[in-house]
Amino acid sequence: MDSAQHSPAPRPRAMRLPMKISIAVAVALFLVLMALNQPLKTSSAPQGMVSFQLAGTAEQSYAIIRSWREGGLLWAQLSLWVDFLFIVAYLAALLQLTRHLTRDRPGIRERMVARWVRLLFVIAGVSDIAENIVLLNNLAPPTDSMSMTATILALIKITGLVLGVAGLVIIRAARRHSLSHSS
């Protein structure tokens, strides 16, 4: 009887420096955005900038802007400009993470899912950029079309990010064991 030799499980590959840097920058910018969002939380905008992104109508947007007063409007503008940097950082981090998680996944299905995941992340990033442009234009005076456009773009962004992350989970769960053949 042949005893099959099992090779030890492959060691996880270390993250490359650019990916570590983009993750660190994305986390740092996220924390900055969270700090900038604090003065934007009001009774009309309990979630701060997120409430403004999802306002949907000029009336809701105007109520949020009024609740921020003059100083809050500057915080909102600063938050949107910092968010442009955050988009670049999180998009770079997610695309590099996708590459990292698929390096040892040579299967056709995994490569196809990885392409869709990258596309979803890019769509989310482009939607986020467009959303910020619309929100900057919606600060004075807000309109129904701009408010609704911002809401739709925010929902596209969130959907792209959620589905992209779900795709990464599927890729990693698709094959739990290494591709070793036993004789």
N, C-alpha and C positions, 0 to 999 in steps of 0.2 A: 504494500500500500504506500502510495506516494504521499508524503506530507507536503502540503502546499505551504510555501514560504510566503508570508505576508510581509510586505515592506511596511515600514512605519508610515504613519499618516504624514503627508507632506506638511511642512511647516508653513504657516501663513506668510505670505510675502509682506515685507515691510512696506509701508507707505513711502513713496518718493517725496523728496523735499518740496517740489512745487505743489504737490497735493497738500502736504502739511501746512505750507504757507497759505494757500488759498483757503483752507479750512479755518486756520487761525484768523486770517483777515475777515472772513465771513462772520465768524463768531464775534470778533471785536466790533465790527460794524453793526451786527445785530444788537449787541449790548448798547451801543451808542443810540441806535434807533429806539430801543426800549426807553432809554433815559429821555430822549427828545419827545417821546409820546406821553410822558407823565403829565406835563403841563397842558396837554391837549385833551385830557380826560375831564369831561364836564357832564352835567345832567343830560344835555342834548347829545353828547358824544361819549357814552360810557366806555367805549373802547378806543377813544382818541382818534387817530388817523384811520383805523380800520372802520370806524363808524362813518367817517367821511367817504371812504372808498365805496362803501356799500349803501350810501344814502339813497340813490335811485331817483330822487326828484330834486328839482331846484329848491322847493320849499324846505325839504329836509336838509339839504346842503347849506342853505342860507341860515337856517336855525343853528346848525353846527358852527358855521363861521361867526355868527353873532355871539355865540356862547364863548368863543375863543378870545374875543375882544381884539384889540390892536396888537398887543404883545404875542398873543397866541398865534396870530396869523404869521408872524415871523418864524415862530417855532415850526409851524406847519410847512412853510416854504423850505426851511432848513432841513426838515425831516425828508421832504420829497427829494431834495438835491442829494442828501447823503444816501438815500435809497438807490439812486442811480449807481453809486459806487458799490453798494451792497449787492445789487443785481449782478454786476460783473463778477464779484467775488463768489456769490453763491452758485452762479452758473458755472464758473470755472471749477469750483469744488465738486459740484455734482457730476459734471462731465468727466473729471478725473477720477472720481469715485466709481463711476460706471466702468471706466476702463480698468481700474484696479480690480474691481469685483468680477470682471469677465476675463481676466488674463488666463486663468486656469480652466476656463469653460470653452472648450473648442467646438462644441456641438453647434449644428446649424440653427436649431431652435434658440439656443442661448444667444447666438450672434444676432439673430433676427429680433429677439426681444430687446437686446441691447440697443439696436438701431432705433427701435420704437421709443425706448426709454430716453435716449439722447434727444430724439425729436420732440418728445413731450417736454423735456427740460428746456429746450431752445424755445418752444412755443410759449412756455411759462415765462421765460425771461423776456421775450419780445413783447408779450402781453403786459408784463410789469412795466417795461419802458413806456409803452403806449399809454398805459394807465396813469403813470406819473405825469406825462405830458398833458393828458386830459385834465388831471386834477389840478395842475398848476394853472391851466387856463380856466378852470372852474372856480378858482378862488375869488374872482371879482369880475362881474357878478355871475353867480351860478345860473346855469340853464338846465332845463329838463333833459335836453339831448346830451349834454356833457355829463350830467349826473348819471344818466342811464348807461351811457357808454363806459364810464369809469366802473360802474357796477358790473357790467358784462365782462369787461377786461379783467377785473379782479377775480371773477368767478372762473374765467378761462385759466388765469394764472394758478389759482388754488387747485383746480381740477388737474392741470398739467403736472403740478408738483406732487399731488397725492398719487395719481396714476403712475408717475415716474418712479416714485419711491416703492410703490407696490410692485412694479416691474423688477426693481432691484431685488426685492425679497424673493420674487419668483425665480429669478436667475440663480440666486444663492441656494434656494431650496431644491432646485431641479436635480442636482446631483450632489448628494451628501458625501459620497465616497470618491476616492481618487480613481483615476482611470488605469488601474493596474490589472494585468491579466494573470491568472494563475494557470500553471501547466498541469 
